[in-house]
Amino acid sequence: MKPHTFGHAELVNTDCLTWLKKRSAESIHAVVTDPPYGATEYSREQQEKLRAGKGGVWRIPPSFDGIRRAPLPRFTTMTQSDLDHMYDFFHTWAEVLRPTLVPGAHVMVACNPLASPYISMALARAGLERRGEIVRLVMTMRGGDRPKNAHEEFTDTTVMPRSQWEPWLLYREPLGCKTVADNLRKYKTGALRRISDKQPFGDVIKSHPTRKQEREVANHPSLKPQSFLRAVVRASLPMGEGVVLDPFAGSGSTLAAAEAVGYQSIGLEQDPEYFRIARRAIPKLAELAVPGLGAVSAPIPDDDHG
């Protein structure tokens, strides 16, 4: 299937490892992505169950106020074998990714508290430099439940804390120069873009639920709001120049965010159905007017997963 282009965005229906192995060296200036975390939730078998409403490894929450909530993967059911598989995949992914990165390129990876230790270790051991985390303040449907089949017996307990934040791992390809300033001059990478002259980019972003309007355009279980994505995508290119890659493009929301802020982007998606959805969704999401950064003063209940 030929790549689909819209504006400065290019969407490719392909496996990311295959594509990365063929990509020119030092041609990607930033990575912003929300990957699958488990070994199976985006397999063909589990996606067929999800689309048929049968769930599988996906938990389909009950409706709330008449609104159907988005599915959530059951990360608590992951075995040690699943976790080892996840580590191995992301270690391989980072090793294949690194040659394509311009020195100083930032890599932003959406995660969740249960998976983040394994993914962090994999990225670091592949040679990427850890630069901290970006915290998306948002209350999800995960956690806060009493013990299964014993909720009346243990009414004052919670098995896991109710999730009110989502970690985005922040890594960087090692600099190619002695200083960040020199790296910026040579490669236009190595730093993050400020929000304004008076306000630096911060590592805590107050977010909000992905709006119904966006979900109707891009039907994907882990769709993140454009307001948040535009903030992190914009920060990823310190000089506003270069190519942003999303190797797990899903329904194209990262590419839409890049298009909205005027960046060149490439998205890779191996699922034909999500590729089809993304082709339609990218221009529509990019054209949406969204709340600006800081428009929400506190975490709000959300129905997407980390």
TORTORBA-149354 format. One line per 4 residues: their letters; for each residue x, y, z of N, C-alpha, C. Coordinates in nm, 2 decimals, padded with zeros to 4 digits. Layout:
N
a	X Y Z X Y Z X Y Z; ...
//
This chain:
306
mkph	00.08 -00.12 00.00 00.00 00.00 00.00 00.09 00.12 00.00; 00.05 00.22 -00.09 00.13 00.34 -00.10 00.11 00.43 00.03; 00.22 00.51 00.07 00.20 00.60 00.18 00.10 00.70 00.15; 00.03 00.74 00.25 -00.07 00.85 00.24 -00.02 00.98 00.29
tfgh	-00.03 01.09 00.21 00.02 01.22 00.25 -00.09 01.32 00.27; -00.07 01.40 00.37 -00.16 01.52 00.39 -00.08 01.63 00.44; -00.07 01.74 00.37 00.01 01.85 00.41 00.16 01.81 00.43; 00.20 01.83 00.56 00.34 01.79 00.59 00.35 01.65 00.65
aelv	00.24 01.58 00.65 00.23 01.45 00.72 00.24 01.33 00.62; 00.31 01.23 00.65 00.31 01.10 00.57 00.28 00.98 00.65; 00.18 00.91 00.61 00.14 00.79 00.69 00.17 00.66 00.61; 00.23 00.57 00.67 00.28 00.45 00.60 00.22 00.32 00.67
ntdc	00.15 00.23 00.59 00.10 00.11 00.65 00.21 00.01 00.65; 00.28 -00.01 00.76 00.39 -00.09 00.77 00.43 -00.13 00.91; 00.51 -00.23 00.93 00.56 -00.27 01.06 00.68 -00.17 01.09; 00.68 -00.12 01.21 00.78 -00.01 01.24 00.92 -00.06 01.23
ltwl	00.95 -00.19 01.28 01.09 -00.24 01.28 01.14 -00.25 01.14; 01.05 -00.30 01.05 01.09 -00.32 00.91 01.12 -00.18 00.84; 01.04 -00.08 00.87 01.06 00.05 00.81 01.19 00.11 00.87; 01.21 00.10 01.00 01.32 00.17 01.06 01.45 00.11 01.01
kkrs	01.46 -00.02 00.99 01.58 -00.08 00.94 01.62 -00.02 00.80; 01.53 00.03 00.72 01.55 00.08 00.59 01.57 00.23 00.59; 01.54 00.30 00.70 01.54 00.44 00.70 01.68 00.50 00.70; 01.69 00.61 00.63 01.83 00.67 00.63 01.87 00.71 00.77
aesi	02.00 00.70 00.79 02.06 00.74 00.92 02.05 00.89 00.95; 02.03 00.92 01.08 02.02 01.06 01.12 01.92 01.14 01.04; 01.80 01.09 01.03 01.70 01.16 00.95 01.57 01.19 01.03; 01.56 01.15 01.16 01.45 01.17 01.24 01.49 01.27 01.36
havv	01.42 01.38 01.38 01.46 01.48 01.47 01.39 01.47 01.61; 01.28 01.39 01.61 01.20 01.37 01.74 01.11 01.25 01.72; 01.08 01.18 01.83 00.98 01.08 01.83 00.87 01.11 01.94; 00.75 01.11 01.90 00.64 01.12 02.00 00.54 01.01 01.97
tdpp	00.52 00.92 02.06 00.44 00.80 02.03 00.37 00.75 02.16; 00.26 00.68 02.13 00.18 00.61 02.23 00.17 00.46 02.19; 00.27 00.38 02.23 00.28 00.24 02.18 00.19 00.15 02.25; 00.17 00.03 02.19 00.11 -00.08 02.27 00.21 -00.12 02.38
ygat	00.15 -00.16 02.50 00.24 -00.19 02.61 00.25 -00.34 02.64; 00.14 -00.41 02.61 00.14 -00.56 02.64 00.18 -00.64 02.52; 00.19 -00.76 02.54 00.24 -00.85 02.43 00.13 -00.88 02.34; 00.00 -00.87 02.38 -00.11 -00.92 02.29 -00.22 -00.82 02.26
eysr	-00.23 -00.71 02.33 -00.36 -00.63 02.32 -00.38 -00.58 02.18; -00.28 -00.56 02.10 -00.30 -00.51 01.96 -00.27 -00.62 01.86; -00.27 -00.75 01.91 -00.27 -00.86 01.81 -00.40 -00.87 01.73; -00.39 -00.93 01.62 -00.51 -00.94 01.53 -00.63 -01.01 01.61
eqqe	-00.59 -01.12 01.68 -00.70 -01.19 01.76 -00.77 -01.10 01.86; -00.69 -01.02 01.94 -00.75 -00.94 02.04 -00.82 -00.82 01.98; -00.77 -00.76 01.87 -00.84 -00.65 01.80 -00.97 -00.70 01.75; -00.98 -00.82 01.70 -01.11 -00.87 01.65 -01.21 -00.88 01.76
klra	-01.16 -00.93 01.88 -01.25 -00.94 01.99 -01.30 -00.80 02.04; -01.20 -00.71 02.04 -01.24 -00.57 02.08 -01.34 -00.51 01.99; -01.32 -00.52 01.86 -01.41 -00.46 01.76 -01.55 -00.53 01.76; -01.55 -00.66 01.81 -01.68 -00.73 01.82 -01.75 -00.71 01.95
gkgg	-01.68 -00.63 02.04 -01.74 -00.60 02.17 -01.73 -00.71 02.27; -01.64 -00.81 02.24 -01.62 -00.93 02.33 -01.51 -00.90 02.44; -01.43 -00.80 02.42 -01.34 -00.76 02.52 -01.20 -00.84 02.51; -01.20 -00.97 02.54 -01.07 -01.03 02.54 -00.98 -00.98 02.65
vwri	-00.86 -00.94 02.62 -00.77 -00.88 02.72 -00.81 -00.73 02.75; -00.91 -00.68 02.67 -00.96 -00.55 02.69 -01.08 -00.55 02.79; -01.07 -00.46 02.88 -01.19 -00.44 02.97 -01.28 -00.33 02.92; -01.40 -00.36 02.90 -01.50 -00.26 02.84 -01.58 -00.21 02.96
ppsf	-01.55 -00.09 03.01 -01.61 -00.03 03.12 -01.76 -00.01 03.10; -01.84 -00.01 03.20 -01.98 00.02 03.19 -02.01 00.16 03.14; -02.12 00.19 03.08 -02.16 00.32 03.04 -02.17 00.41 03.16; -02.14 00.54 03.14 -02.15 00.64 03.25 -02.23 00.76 03.20
dgir	-02.34 00.78 03.27 -02.44 00.89 03.23 -02.48 00.87 03.09; -02.50 00.74 03.04 -02.54 00.71 02.91 -02.43 00.72 02.80; -02.31 00.75 02.85 -02.20 00.76 02.75 -02.11 00.63 02.76; -02.09 00.57 02.64 -02.01 00.45 02.64 -01.86 00.48 02.66
rapl	-01.80 00.42 02.76 -01.66 00.45 02.79 -01.56 00.37 02.70; -01.45 00.42 02.68 -01.35 00.36 02.60 -01.29 00.23 02.67; -01.26 00.13 02.59 -01.20 00.01 02.65 -01.06 00.03 02.71; -01.02 -00.05 02.81 -00.89 -00.04 02.87 -00.83 -00.17 02.87
prft	-00.70 -00.18 02.84 -00.63 -00.31 02.85 -00.60 -00.35 02.99; -00.61 -00.48 03.01 -00.59 -00.54 03.15 -00.44 -00.56 03.18; -00.37 -00.45 03.22 -00.23 -00.46 03.24 -00.20 -00.55 03.37; -00.30 -00.55 03.46 -00.27 -00.63 03.58 -00.27 -00.78 03.56
tmtq	-00.32 -00.83 03.44 -00.32 -00.97 03.41 -00.19 -01.01 03.34; -00.10 -00.92 03.32 00.02 -00.96 03.25 00.11 -01.05 03.33; 00.16 -01.15 03.27 00.25 -01.25 03.34 00.39 -01.20 03.33; 00.48 -01.27 03.40 00.62 -01.23 03.39 00.67 -01.25 03.25
sdld	00.62 -01.36 03.18 00.66 -01.38 03.05 00.61 -01.26 02.96; 00.49 -01.21 02.98 00.44 -01.09 02.91 00.54 -00.97 02.93; 00.58 -00.95 03.05 00.66 -00.84 03.09 00.80 -00.85 03.02; 00.85 -00.98 03.02 00.98 -01.00 02.96 00.97 -00.98 02.81
hmyd	00.86 -01.02 02.75 00.84 -01.00 02.61 00.83 -00.85 02.58; 00.77 -00.77 02.66 00.76 -00.63 02.64 00.89 -00.56 02.65; 00.97 -00.60 02.75 01.11 -00.55 02.76 01.19 -00.58 02.64; 01.19 -00.70 02.59 01.26 -00.74 02.47 01.22 -00.67 02.35
ffht	01.09 -00.65 02.33 01.05 -00.57 02.22 01.10 -00.43 02.22; 01.08 -00.36 02.33 01.12 -00.22 02.33 01.27 -00.20 02.33; 01.35 -00.30 02.38 01.49 -00.29 02.37 01.53 -00.30 02.22; 01.47 -00.40 02.15 01.50 -00.42 02.01 01.46 -00.29 01.93
waev	01.34 -00.24 01.97 01.28 -00.12 01.90 01.38 00.00 01.92; 01.43 00.02 02.04 01.52 00.13 02.06 01.65 00.11 01.99; 01.70 -00.01 01.98 01.83 -00.03 01.91 01.81 -00.01 01.76; 01.69 -00.04 01.71 01.67 -00.02 01.56 01.64 00.13 01.54
lrpt	01.58 00.19 01.63 01.54 00.33 01.62 01.67 00.42 01.62; 01.76 00.40 01.71 01.87 00.49 01.73 01.95 00.53 01.61; 01.98 00.45 01.52 02.06 00.49 01.40 01.98 00.60 01.32; 01.85 00.60 01.32 01.77 00.69 01.24 01.76 00.83 01.31
lvpg	01.80 00.84 01.43 01.79 00.96 01.51 01.90 01.06 01.49; 01.87 01.18 01.47 01.97 01.29 01.47 02.03 01.30 01.61; 02.16 01.32 01.63 02.21 01.34 01.76 02.13 01.45 01.84; 02.09 01.41 01.96 02.02 01.51 02.04 01.87 01.50 02.03
ahvm	01.82 01.41 01.94 01.67 01.40 01.92 01.61 01.34 02.04; 01.49 01.40 02.08 01.42 01.36 02.20 01.32 01.25 02.16; 01.29 01.16 02.25 01.20 01.05 02.23 01.10 01.05 02.34; 00.97 01.08 02.31 00.87 01.09 02.41 00.77 00.97 02.39
vacn	00.76 00.89 02.50 00.68 00.76 02.49 00.58 00.76 02.60; 00.45 00.75 02.56 00.34 00.74 02.65 00.35 00.61 02.72; 00.31 00.60 02.85 00.33 00.48 02.92 00.22 00.47 03.03; 00.24 00.38 03.13 00.16 00.37 03.25 00.24 00.32 03.36
plas	00.20 00.34 03.48 00.29 00.31 03.60 00.33 00.16 03.61; 00.25 00.07 03.56 00.29 -00.07 03.57 00.39 -00.11 03.47; 00.38 -00.05 03.35 00.48 -00.09 03.24 00.60 -00.01 03.23; 00.60 00.11 03.29 00.71 00.21 03.27 00.84 00.16 03.32
pyis	00.86 00.08 03.43 00.99 00.04 03.47 01.06 -00.05 03.37; 00.98 -00.14 03.30 01.03 -00.23 03.20 01.07 -00.15 03.08; 00.99 -00.06 03.03 01.02 00.02 02.91 01.13 00.11 02.94; 01.14 00.17 03.05 01.25 00.26 03.08 01.38 00.19 03.08
mala	01.38 00.07 03.14 01.51 -00.01 03.14 01.55 -00.04 03.00; 01.45 -00.08 02.92 01.48 -00.12 02.78 01.54 -00.01 02.70; 01.48 00.11 02.71 01.53 00.23 02.64 01.67 00.27 02.68; 01.69 00.27 02.81 01.82 00.31 02.87 01.93 00.21 02.83
ragl	01.90 00.08 02.84 02.01 -00.02 02.81 02.03 -00.02 02.66; 01.94 00.03 02.58 01.97 00.04 02.43 02.06 00.16 02.40; 02.08 00.25 02.50 02.17 00.36 02.48 02.11 00.50 02.48; 01.98 00.51 02.49 01.91 00.64 02.50 01.94 00.70 02.64
errg	01.95 00.83 02.64 01.97 00.90 02.77 01.83 00.94 02.83; 01.81 00.90 02.96 01.69 00.94 03.03 01.69 01.08 03.06; 01.58 01.15 03.03 01.57 01.30 03.06 01.46 01.33 03.15; 01.40 01.23 03.21 01.29 01.25 03.31 01.16 01.20 03.25
eivr	01.05 01.25 03.30 00.92 01.21 03.26 00.83 01.34 03.25; 00.73 01.33 03.16 00.63 01.43 03.14 00.51 01.37 03.21; 00.45 01.44 03.30 00.33 01.39 03.37 00.20 01.46 03.31; 00.12 01.37 03.26 -00.01 01.42 03.21 -00.11 01.40 03.32
lvmt	-00.15 01.51 03.38 -00.25 01.50 03.49 -00.39 01.48 03.44; -00.44 01.36 03.46 -00.57 01.32 03.41 -00.62 01.20 03.49; -00.74 01.20 03.53 -00.80 01.09 03.60 -00.85 00.99 03.50; -00.81 00.86 03.52 -00.86 00.76 03.42 -00.95 00.66 03.49
mrgg	-01.00 00.56 03.42 -01.09 00.46 03.48 -01.01 00.35 03.55; -00.88 00.36 03.55 -00.80 00.25 03.61 -00.78 00.26 03.76; -00.79 00.15 03.83 -00.77 00.15 03.97 -00.88 00.20 04.05; -00.87 00.19 04.19 -00.97 00.24 04.28 -01.08 00.13 04.31
drpk	-01.07 00.01 04.26 -01.17 -00.09 04.28 -01.14 -00.17 04.41; -01.25 -00.22 04.47 -01.24 -00.31 04.58 -01.20 -00.45 04.53; -01.16 -00.54 04.62 -01.13 -00.68 04.57 -01.24 -00.74 04.49; -01.21 -00.81 04.38 -01.31 -00.87 04.30 -01.38 -00.98 04.37
nahe	-01.51 -00.99 04.36 -01.59 -01.09 04.43 -01.59 -01.08 04.58; -01.53 -00.97 04.63 -01.53 -00.95 04.78 -01.55 -00.81 04.81; -01.62 -00.73 04.73 -01.63 -00.59 04.75 -01.71 -00.55 04.87; -01.81 -00.64 04.90 -01.89 -00.61 05.02 -01.82 -00.65 05.15
eftd	-01.73 -00.75 05.14 -01.66 -00.79 05.26 -01.55 -00.69 05.30; -01.48 -00.63 05.19 -01.37 -00.54 05.22 -01.41 -00.40 05.16; -01.51 -00.34 05.22 -01.56 -00.21 05.17 -01.46 -00.09 05.18; -01.37 -00.10 05.28 -01.28 00.01 05.30 -01.14 -00.01 05.23
ttvm	-01.14 -00.09 05.13 -01.01 -00.12 05.07 -01.01 -00.08 04.92; -00.89 -00.06 04.87 -00.87 -00.04 04.72 -00.75 -00.12 04.68; -00.77 -00.20 04.58 -00.66 -00.29 04.54 -00.54 -00.21 04.48; -00.57 -00.11 04.40 -00.47 -00.02 04.35 -00.52 00.12 04.36
prsq	-00.43 00.22 04.37 -00.48 00.36 04.37 -00.55 00.39 04.25; -00.65 00.48 04.26 -00.72 00.53 04.14 -00.62 00.62 04.06; -00.60 00.59 03.94 -00.50 00.66 03.86 -00.55 00.80 03.83; -00.46 00.90 03.85 -00.49 01.04 03.83 -00.38 01.10 03.75
wepw	-00.29 01.02 03.69 -00.18 01.08 03.61 -00.13 00.97 03.51; -00.07 01.02 03.41 -00.02 00.93 03.30 00.13 00.97 03.27; 00.22 00.88 03.29 00.36 00.91 03.26 00.40 00.90 03.11; 00.47 01.00 03.07 00.53 01.00 02.93 00.68 01.00 02.95
llyr	00.74 00.89 02.92 00.89 00.88 02.93 00.96 00.97 02.84; 01.06 01.04 02.89 01.14 01.13 02.81 01.28 01.09 02.80; 01.33 01.06 02.68 01.46 01.01 02.65 01.52 01.10 02.54; 01.66 01.09 02.52 01.73 01.16 02.42 01.84 01.08 02.36
eplg	01.85 01.09 02.23 01.97 01.03 02.17 02.09 01.12 02.21; 02.20 01.05 02.25 02.32 01.13 02.29 02.36 01.24 02.20; 02.40 01.35 02.25 02.44 01.47 02.17 02.56 01.43 02.08; 02.57 01.50 01.97 02.68 01.48 01.88 02.78 01.59 01.89
cktv	02.76 01.68 01.98 02.85 01.79 02.01 02.88 01.80 02.16; 02.98 01.88 02.20 03.01 01.89 02.34 02.91 01.96 02.42; 02.84 02.05 02.36 02.74 02.13 02.44 02.60 02.13 02.36; 02.50 02.16 02.44 02.36 02.16 02.38 02.36 02.27 02.28
adnl	02.42 02.39 02.31 02.42 02.50 02.22 02.49 02.46 02.08; 02.60 02.39 02.09 02.66 02.35 01.96 02.58 02.25 01.89; 02.51 02.16 01.96 02.42 02.06 01.90 02.30 02.13 01.83; 02.25 02.23 01.90 02.14 02.31 01.84 02.19 02.38 01.71
rkyk	02.31 02.43 01.71 02.36 02.50 01.59 02.38 02.40 01.47; 02.43 02.28 01.51 02.46 02.18 01.40 02.34 02.10 01.36; 02.26 02.05 01.46 02.16 01.95 01.43 02.01 02.00 01.45; 02.00 02.12 01.52 01.87 02.18 01.56 01.80 02.09 01.66
tgal	01.87 02.01 01.74 01.81 01.93 01.84 01.90 01.93 01.97; 01.85 01.87 02.07 01.92 01.86 02.20 01.85 01.93 02.31; 01.75 02.02 02.28 01.67 02.09 02.38 01.52 02.07 02.35; 01.44 02.13 02.43 01.30 02.13 02.41 01.25 02.28 02.38
rris	01.15 02.29 02.30 01.10 02.42 02.27 01.02 02.49 02.38; 01.05 02.61 02.41 00.97 02.68 02.52 00.83 02.71 02.47; 00.74 02.72 02.57 00.60 02.76 02.54 00.60 02.91 02.50; 00.68 02.99 02.56 00.69 03.13 02.52 00.83 03.18 02.58
dkqp	00.86 03.31 02.55 00.98 03.36 02.60 00.99 03.36 02.75; 00.88 03.38 02.81 00.87 03.38 02.96 00.84 03.25 03.02; 00.79 03.15 02.95 00.75 03.02 03.01 00.82 02.91 02.94; 00.90 02.83 03.01 00.96 02.71 02.96 00.86 02.60 02.95
fgdv	00.89 02.50 02.87 00.81 02.38 02.87 00.82 02.30 03.00; 00.71 02.27 03.06 00.72 02.20 03.19 00.69 02.05 03.19; 00.73 01.98 03.29 00.71 01.84 03.29 00.58 01.79 03.36; 00.49 01.88 03.39 00.35 01.85 03.44 00.25 01.93 03.35
iksh	00.16 01.85 03.28 00.07 01.92 03.19 -00.07 01.88 03.24; -00.15 01.98 03.27 -00.29 01.95 03.31 -00.37 01.92 03.19; -00.43 01.80 03.19 -00.50 01.76 03.07 -00.65 01.75 03.09; -00.72 01.69 02.99 -00.87 01.68 03.00 -00.91 01.56 02.92
ptrk	-01.03 01.51 02.94 -01.07 01.40 02.86 -01.06 01.42 02.71; -01.04 01.32 02.64 -01.04 01.33 02.49 -01.19 01.35 02.45; -01.21 01.46 02.38 -01.35 01.51 02.36 -01.42 01.41 02.26; -01.55 01.41 02.28 -01.64 01.33 02.20 -01.62 01.36 02.05
qere	-01.60 01.49 02.02 -01.58 01.53 01.88 -01.46 01.47 01.82; -01.35 01.45 01.90 -01.23 01.39 01.85 -01.25 01.24 01.84; -01.32 01.18 01.93 -01.34 01.03 01.93 -01.42 00.99 01.81; -01.52 01.08 01.77 -01.60 01.05 01.66 -01.52 01.05 01.53
vanh	-01.42 01.13 01.52 -01.33 01.15 01.41 -01.23 01.03 01.40; -01.17 00.99 01.52 -01.07 00.89 01.52 -01.10 00.79 01.63; -01.16 00.68 01.58 -01.20 00.58 01.68 -01.09 00.48 01.71; -01.02 00.52 01.82 -00.91 00.43 01.87 -00.91 00.43 02.02
pslk	-00.89 00.31 02.08 -00.91 00.30 02.22 -00.81 00.38 02.31; -00.70 00.42 02.25 -00.60 00.50 02.34 -00.58 00.64 02.28; -00.69 00.70 02.22 -00.68 00.83 02.16 -00.65 00.93 02.27; -00.55 01.01 02.25 -00.52 01.12 02.34 -00.57 01.25 02.28
pqsf	-00.60 01.35 02.37 -00.66 01.48 02.32 -00.56 01.56 02.25; -00.61 01.63 02.14 -00.52 01.71 02.06 -00.45 01.82 02.14; -00.52 01.88 02.24 -00.46 01.99 02.31 -00.33 01.94 02.38; -00.33 01.82 02.44 -00.21 01.76 02.50 -00.10 01.73 02.40
lrav	-00.15 01.66 02.29 -00.05 01.61 02.19 00.02 01.73 02.12; -00.06 01.84 02.09 00.00 01.95 02.03 00.11 02.02 02.12; 00.09 02.01 02.25 00.18 02.07 02.34 00.31 01.99 02.34; 00.31 01.86 02.35 00.43 01.78 02.35 00.50 01.77 02.22
vras	00.42 01.76 02.11 00.48 01.76 01.98 00.55 01.89 01.95; 00.49 02.00 01.98 00.55 02.13 01.96 00.68 02.14 02.04; 00.69 02.09 02.16 00.81 02.10 02.24 00.92 02.01 02.19; 00.89 01.91 02.11 00.99 01.81 02.07 01.09 01.86 01.97
lpmg	01.06 01.97 01.90 01.15 02.03 01.80 01.19 02.17 01.85; 01.30 02.18 01.92 01.34 02.31 01.98 01.35 02.43 01.89; 01.38 02.41 01.76 01.39 02.51 01.66 01.27 02.52 01.57; 01.18 02.43 01.60 01.06 02.42 01.51 01.09 02.36 01.37
egvv	01.20 02.30 01.36 01.24 02.24 01.23 01.28 02.09 01.25; 01.25 02.01 01.15 01.28 01.87 01.15 01.16 01.78 01.13; 01.18 01.65 01.15 01.08 01.55 01.12 01.05 01.48 01.25; 00.92 01.48 01.28 00.87 01.41 01.40 00.81 01.27 01.36
ldpf	00.86 01.16 01.42 00.81 01.03 01.39 00.72 00.97 01.50; 00.61 00.91 01.45 00.53 00.83 01.54 00.53 00.69 01.49; 00.61 00.60 01.54 00.62 00.46 01.49 00.50 00.37 01.52; 00.41 00.42 01.61 00.28 00.35 01.64 00.17 00.44 01.62
agsg	00.14 00.48 01.50 00.05 00.59 01.47 -00.09 00.58 01.51; -00.14 00.45 01.52 -00.28 00.44 01.55 -00.37 00.51 01.45; -00.46 00.60 01.50 -00.55 00.67 01.42 -00.50 00.80 01.37; -00.37 00.83 01.39 -00.30 00.94 01.33 -00.31 01.07 01.42
stla	-00.34 01.06 01.54 -00.35 01.18 01.63 -00.22 01.26 01.64; -00.11 01.19 01.65 00.02 01.26 01.66 00.05 01.33 01.54; 00.03 01.27 01.42 00.05 01.34 01.29 -00.04 01.46 01.28; -00.16 01.45 01.33 -00.26 01.56 01.32 -00.21 01.68 01.41
aaea	-00.15 01.64 01.52 -00.10 01.75 01.61 00.02 01.82 01.55; 00.11 01.74 01.48 00.22 01.79 01.41 00.18 01.88 01.30; 00.08 01.84 01.23 00.02 01.92 01.12 -00.03 02.06 01.17; -00.10 02.05 01.29 -00.16 02.17 01.34 -00.06 02.27 01.39
vgyq	00.06 02.22 01.43 00.16 02.32 01.47 00.27 02.35 01.36; 00.24 02.29 01.25 00.33 02.32 01.13 00.46 02.24 01.12; 00.46 02.12 01.17 00.58 02.04 01.17 00.56 01.93 01.06; 00.67 01.88 01.01 00.68 01.77 00.92 00.67 01.64 01.00
sigl	00.59 01.54 00.96 00.58 01.42 01.04 00.57 01.30 00.96; 00.60 01.18 01.02 00.58 01.05 00.95 00.52 00.96 01.06; 00.42 00.89 01.02 00.35 00.79 01.10 00.36 00.65 01.04; 00.38 00.55 01.13 00.38 00.41 01.08 00.27 00.34 01.16
eqdp	00.19 00.26 01.08 00.08 00.19 01.14 00.06 00.06 01.07; 00.07 -00.06 01.13 00.07 -00.19 01.06 -00.08 -00.24 01.05; -00.17 -00.19 01.14 -00.31 -00.24 01.13 -00.38 -00.17 01.02; -00.43 -00.25 00.92 -00.50 -00.19 00.80 -00.62 -00.10 00.84
eyfr	-00.69 -00.15 00.94 -00.81 -00.07 00.98 -00.78 00.06 01.04; -00.68 00.06 01.13 -00.64 00.19 01.19 -00.57 00.28 01.09; -00.50 00.22 00.99 -00.44 00.30 00.88 -00.56 00.37 00.80; -00.66 00.29 00.78 -00.78 00.35 00.71 -00.84 00.46 00.79
iarr	-00.86 00.44 00.91 -00.92 00.55 01.00 -00.83 00.67 01.00; -00.70 00.65 01.01 -00.60 00.76 01.02 -00.60 00.85 00.90; -00.62 00.78 00.78 -00.62 00.86 00.65 -00.73 00.96 00.66; -00.85 00.92 00.71 -00.96 01.02 00.72 -00.94 01.12 00.84
aipk	-00.89 01.07 00.95 -00.88 01.14 01.07 -00.78 01.26 01.07; -00.67 01.23 01.01 -00.56 01.33 01.03 -00.60 01.47 00.99; -00.66 01.49 00.87 -00.70 01.63 00.83 -00.80 01.69 00.92; -00.90 01.60 00.96 -01.01 01.65 01.05 -00.96 01.69 01.19
lael	-00.87 01.61 01.25 -00.82 01.64 01.38 -00.73 01.76 01.37; -00.65 01.78 01.26 -00.56 01.89 01.25 -00.63 02.02 01.24; -00.75 02.02 01.19 -00.83 02.14 01.17 -00.91 02.18 01.29; -00.92 02.09 01.39 -01.00 02.12 01.51 -00.94 02.23 01.59
avpg	-01.03 02.32 01.64 -00.98 02.42 01.74 -00.99 02.35 01.87; -00.88 02.36 01.95 -00.88 02.29 02.08 -00.84 02.38 02.19; -00.88 02.35 02.32 -00.84 02.43 02.43 -00.69 02.44 02.44; -00.64 02.56 02.48 -00.50 02.58 02.50 -00.44 02.52 02.62
lgav	-00.31 02.52 02.63 -00.24 02.46 02.75 -00.27 02.54 02.87; -00.31 02.47 02.98 -00.34 02.54 03.10 -00.49 02.58 03.11; -00.57 02.53 03.01 -00.71 02.57 03.01 -00.79 02.49 03.12; -00.73 02.38 03.17 -00.79 02.29 03.27 -00.72 02.31 03.40
sapi	-00.79 02.34 03.51 -00.72 02.37 03.63 -00.70 02.25 03.72; -00.76 02.13 03.69 -00.75 02.02 03.78 -00.77 01.89 03.69; -00.72 01.78 03.74 -00.75 01.65 03.67 -00.90 01.63 03.65; -00.94 01.58 03.54 -01.07 01.55 03.51 -01.09 01.40 03.47
pddd	-01.19 01.33 03.51 -01.21 01.19 03.48 -01.19 01.17 03.33; -01.12 01.07 03.29 -01.09 01.04 03.15 -01.13 00.89 03.13; -01.14 00.85 03.00 -01.17 00.71 02.97 -01.07 00.65 02.88; -00.96 00.72 02.86 -00.85 00.65 02.77 -00.75 00.58 02.86
hg	-00.66 00.50 02.80 -00.56 00.43 02.88 -00.43 00.49 02.86; -00.34 00.46 02.94 -00.21 00.52 02.94 -00.11 00.45 02.84
//
